[in-house]
């Protein structure tokens, strides 16, 4: 069972306003999914008789599985801004995969998903098509919705992939080490040539190491 965790927004514009008006839940996965999933998340809003609100984020180098009535999908890395108008009443549950760690599920280069949102039936077949109804059936019970997503992933748990963990670790070093401001420095740190690192990121992360560096440094600037 996933464990509730504190929401620490990064890359979310107006995060405090989102926190006030839209209850947000974050849940840490337990083994074996903790090696592949950063967290599960839920958000709910009720803006009936209120003006719509615009949510804006600068997305992370992660793949997301999102379940929302009529809008569910598998989202690759979004290289631009993500804008969403919230109105009426609604709820979303989702999965944020660790950078590089959706590749073992997908069994194809993650760059094929970049800036794409695939319907769940396209991404996962008939069981993907049924996932939306299974999650939404849980209503406002966020832990139950998360448990449904957990079961869905556990049924598809891929074989261990050391390359996915390497991609995850390299991206984590870019996040944590603000001195890594050039792709060449990241390649040296990882013991790879620049070209090998670029090919590796295209395959496993879906974007270039330069893009990851620039995005995380922009997140840092937003935080300050």
C-alpha positions in Angstrom: 0.0 0.0 0.0 1.4 3.4 -1.0 2.3 5.7 2.0 0.9 9.3 2.2 3.7 11.9 1.9 4.0 15.7 2.0 3.4 17.5 -1.2 6.6 19.5 -2.1 5.7 21.4 -5.3 8.5 22.0 -7.7 7.8 23.6 -11.1 4.2 24.5 -10.1 3.3 28.2 -10.7 1.3 29.5 -7.8 1.7 26.4 -5.8 0.2 27.9 -2.6 -3.0 28.9 -4.4 -3.3 25.3 -5.8 -2.8 24.0 -2.3 -5.6 26.2 -0.9 -8.2 25.6 -3.6 -7.5 22.0 -4.7 -6.8 19.3 -2.2 -3.6 17.5 -3.3 -2.5 14.0 -2.2 0.9 12.4 -2.6 1.6 8.8 -1.9 5.0 7.1 -1.9 5.1 3.6 -3.5 6.4 0.6 -1.6 8.7 -2.1 -3.1 9.0 -3.2 -5.8 7.3 -0.1 -7.4 9.5 2.3 -5.5 12.3 1.6 -7.9 10.2 2.8 -10.9 7.6 5.2 -9.5 8.4 8.5 -7.9 4.9 8.9 -6.4 1.2 8.5 -6.9 -0.9 11.7 -6.8 -4.4 12.9 -6.5 -6.1 16.2 -6.8 -9.7 17.3 -6.5 -11.5 20.6 -6.9 -15.0 22.0 -6.6 -15.3 25.4 -8.3 -19.0 25.3 -8.9 -20.3 28.9 -8.7 -16.7 30.1 -8.8 -14.6 31.4 -11.8 -12.3 28.9 -13.5 -8.7 28.7 -12.3 -5.7 28.2 -14.6 -3.1 25.7 -13.4 0.4 26.1 -14.8 3.4 23.9 -14.4 6.9 23.5 -16.0 6.8 19.7 -16.2 9.6 17.3 -15.0 11.5 14.8 -17.2 9.0 12.2 -16.3 6.3 10.1 -17.9 2.9 10.3 -16.3 -0.1 8.0 -16.3 -3.2 10.2 -15.6 -6.8 9.2 -14.9 -9.6 11.7 -15.2 -13.1 11.3 -16.6 -12.9 11.8 -20.3 -9.2 12.9 -20.2 -7.2 9.9 -19.2 -3.9 9.2 -20.9 -0.3 8.3 -20.9 1.7 11.5 -21.1 5.3 11.6 -22.2 7.7 14.3 -21.2 6.2 17.7 -21.9 8.9 20.0 -23.2 6.8 23.2 -22.9 4.6 24.7 -20.3 1.5 22.7 -19.2 -1.6 24.8 -18.8 -4.9 23.4 -17.5 -8.1 25.3 -16.8 -9.9 23.9 -13.7 -13.7 24.5 -13.6 -16.7 23.0 -12.1 -16.0 19.9 -10.1 -13.4 17.2 -10.8 -10.7 14.9 -9.6 -7.6 13.3 -11.0 -5.4 10.4 -10.0 -2.1 9.7 -11.5 1.4 8.1 -11.5 4.6 10.0 -11.8 7.4 7.6 -13.0 11.0 8.2 -12.0 13.0 9.7 -14.9 14.1 6.9 -17.2 12.0 4.3 -15.4 9.0 4.1 -17.7 11.3 2.6 -20.4 11.1 -1.0 -19.0 7.2 -0.8 -19.1 7.2 0.7 -22.6 9.9 -1.5 -24.3 10.5 1.2 -26.8 12.5 4.5 -26.8 10.8 7.0 -24.5 11.4 9.7 -27.1 8.4 8.2 -29.0 6.2 9.6 -26.2 7.7 13.1 -25.9 5.1 15.8 -26.1 2.5 13.1 -26.7 -0.6 12.0 -24.7 -1.8 8.5 -25.7 -5.3 7.2 -24.8 -5.0 4.5 -22.2 -6.4 1.9 -24.6 -3.7 2.8 -27.2 -1.0 2.6 -24.5 -2.1 -0.5 -22.6 -4.9 -2.2 -24.6 -8.3 -3.2 -23.3 -7.2 -3.2 -19.7 -6.0 0.3 -20.1 -9.4 1.3 -21.4 -11.0 -0.2 -18.3 -8.6 1.6 -15.9 -10.4 4.9 -16.0 -13.7 3.4 -14.8 -11.9 1.3 -12.2 -10.2 4.3 -10.7 -13.2 6.7 -10.9 -15.3 4.1 -9.2 -13.3 4.8 -6.0 -14.9 8.3 -5.9 -13.3 10.6 -3.3 -11.4 7.8 -1.7 -7.8 8.8 -2.8 -6.0 5.8 -1.1 -8.4 3.4 -2.9 -7.8 5.1 -6.2 -4.0 4.9 -5.7 -4.3 1.2 -4.7 -6.1 0.6 -8.0 -3.2 2.2 -9.9 -0.7 0.2 -7.9 -2.4 -3.1 -8.8 -2.5 -2.1 -12.5 1.3 -1.5 -12.5 2.1 -4.5 -10.4 0.3 -6.7 -12.9 2.7 -5.3 -15.6 5.8 -5.2 -13.5 8.8 -5.4 -15.9 12.0 -7.3 -15.5 14.8 -5.4 -13.7 16.6 -3.0 -16.1 19.9 -1.6 -14.8 19.9 1.0 -17.5 16.7 2.5 -16.2 18.2 2.8 -12.7 21.3 4.4 -14.3 19.1 7.0 -16.1 17.3 7.7 -12.8 20.5 8.2 -11.0 22.1 10.5 -13.6 18.9 12.7 -13.6 18.9 12.8 -9.8 22.5 14.0 -9.8 21.6 16.8 -12.2 18.7 17.8 -9.9 20.9 17.7 -6.7 24.2 19.1 -8.0 23.7 22.7 -9.2 27.3 22.8 -10.5 26.3 20.5 -13.3 25.4 23.1 -15.8 26.7 21.6 -19.0 25.9 18.3 -20.7 29.6 17.6 -21.1 30.1 17.8 -17.3 27.2 15.3 -16.8 28.8 12.9 -19.3 32.1 13.0 -17.5 30.4 12.5 -14.1 28.6 9.5 -15.6 31.7 8.1 -17.2 30.2 8.3 -20.7 31.0 10.2 -23.9 28.7 13.1 -24.7 27.2 11.3 -27.7 26.6 8.2 -25.7 24.8 10.2 -23.0 22.7 11.9 -25.5 21.6 8.6 -27.1 21.0 7.1 -23.7 18.8 10.0 -22.6 16.8 9.9 -25.9 16.1 6.2 -25.3 15.4 6.2 -21.6 14.4 9.7 -20.5 12.9 11.1 -23.7 14.7 14.4 -23.8 18.3 15.5 -24.0 20.6 16.0 -21.0 20.8 19.7 -21.9 17.0 20.0 -21.6 17.0 18.3 -18.2 19.7 20.7 -17.0 17.9 23.8 -18.2 14.5 22.6 -16.8 15.9 21.9 -13.3 17.8 25.2 -13.2 14.6 26.9 -14.1 12.8 25.1 -11.3 15.6 26.3 -9.0 15.0 29.9 -10.1 11.2 29.6 -9.6 11.8 28.2 -6.1 13.9 31.3 -5.2 
